[in-house]
Amino acid sequence: MRRLLVGLTALAAVLAVPVPAQAGGRPHALVRTDAGWVRGETTAEGRQFLGIPYAQPPVGGLRWKNPKPVEPWKGVRTARDFGNRCVQTASWDPGYEQPSHTEDCLDLNVYVPEGAGRRPVMVWLHGGGLTAGAGEDIVPDTFARQTGAVVVTVNYRLGAMGFLATTGLDGEARDGVSGNFGMLDQQAALRWVRSNIGRFGGDPGRVTIAGESAGGRSVCTQMASPTSKGLYRAGIVESGAYANCAARAHGPAVEAGAAFAKKVGCADLSLACLRGKSSAEILAAQAGFDWGPVVGGDFLPVQPFEAYAKGAASGVPVLNGANKDEGRMFAFAQFDAGGTPLTAERYPAVVTDAWGAELGERVIQRYPLANYPSPTTAYGTAFGDYLMACPALRLNGALATRGPVYSYEFADRTSPPFASLRELDTDFDFGATHVNEVQYLFKHFGLQTPLNAEQRVLSRQMVQYWGSFIRGGVPRADGQPAMPDRSELVLSLRTASGGGNSLSATVHQEHQCDLWDAAVLR
């Protein structure tokens, strides 16, 4: 051992880096990646390494190009602060009061629990509608310790920077399809994990990709992509199956790209013109467009559900679910947040405007105002069932023949609104709305959520469910029913006073999915 330490000291001197220290017997926070040394820090929860670049900054001539491997650096890179957020507007989320105009943002964060041995790995893809958010939106250090998993959170290009589709824009797209740069960033991060995570104590053969909302949709998309094969073992989709995980068709995406280019002042679609625009100009012009992955080509030859039917994600275990009251947040934002709560008189017109006269009439019959405390809640319930709950159940069916699919519904209607909503001066009942489950698993925005005693118990149970799945088993929690691998059964996650965790065969009926499924199939 003494000879080994002497040799290590000599090697460190040659490399001009300090010898790793092990204070208190805990593992050091100095790791050598493929590109160079990084120094993180040791906390009460384990080790963390923040702001590690996994690809070259997509600036200048690399803007709207496929991600390039990060260039090596000399010496030791400090990895104690989050990297830059990718280009995005300001938002109501804590810490997002100012827009980000920084394109040098392709970084990731690694959280390592104490202990030896190869750990399972979870790679978290953040939500935000593919136009907002960052890997730092969750701090999973406690989750990593409790589950024994190494957790990686990822930044990827957003909005126009990540999803601009114009014919011939990406000179490196062998199939002529552009618009998937943000998705390819995610794959670049997964390749970094495959090459480097073993040095952090993770097992590159046991990687679970996970995400919520747009992050869940990203998981859904990556599972359908042939170019992601071999980069992960399992997937977790939280509220991410909206629109059946569908990508944009190539033709309309290119037309939208041309309209965007014209709006930003590059009517001739000149690459030089587009790259000459500042990120602030790009950001200002991207409003009003739909940004997301594009179908066609090597990355995503066919739509996800069609890809699953053809064998994509075969044998991949999936944990998939949604929240009971997904749509309440969206309805609140549309009506009450602006001081114009939906009224009974306007309800029929709003429903008809959303779904057309024929389907709208059936929606009004299925969601009568008498059944809800307010018209906004009635509309939010219908919208959530249409947007999130029923697509999640459809995804279960689409994946059922491909491998195990474990299904849940977060149903704690007493859950505190997530941090962005808690800051609002409102008594609106959000219930178990969109995003609310995230704070039961992680420190959302790095904050401690004010959970009561029963909710803390549910939080621990959810971490156990997620953890056992990440480790490669059936999702289980101490003394609780296992999460079912059957599309007709769903595990409802509730506090003890709310009925506790239980298996339900009625979630499909509760969300009126016969109505919404028939509308989709028409």
Salt bridges, closest charged atoms under 4 A:
ASP34 OD1 - ARG199 NH2 2.79
GLU45 OE1 - ARG145 NE 2.31
GLU103 OE2 - ARG63 NH2 2.69
GLU114 OE2 - ARG26 NH1 3.63
GLU136 OE1 - ARG85 NH2 3.13
ASP141 OD1 - LYS443 NZ 3.14
GLU172 OE2 - LYS68 NZ 2.87
ASP185 OD1 - ARG157 NH2 2.79
ASP203 OD2 - ARG206 NE 3.28
GLU212 OE2 - HIS434 NE2 3.64
ASP298 OD2 - ARG174 NH2 3.20
GLU306 OE2 - LYS310 NZ 3.00
ASP325 OD1 - ARG328 NH2 3.73
ASP325 OD1 - ARG413 NH2 2.89
GLU326 OE1 - HIS434 ND1 2.63
GLU358 OE2 - ARG362 NH1 3.64
GLU358 OE2 - ARG522 NH1 3.34
ASP385 OD1 - HIS511 ND1 2.56
GLU409 OE1 - LYS324 NZ 3.61
GLU409 OE2 - HIS511 NE2 2.55
ASP429 OD2 - ARG328 NH1 3.42
GLU488 OE2 - ARG486 NH2 2.65
GLU510 OE1 - LYS324 NZ 2.99
ASP514 OD2 - ARG366 NH2 2.89
ASP517 OD1 - ARG394 NE 2.70
ASP517 OD2 - HIS508 NE2 3.17
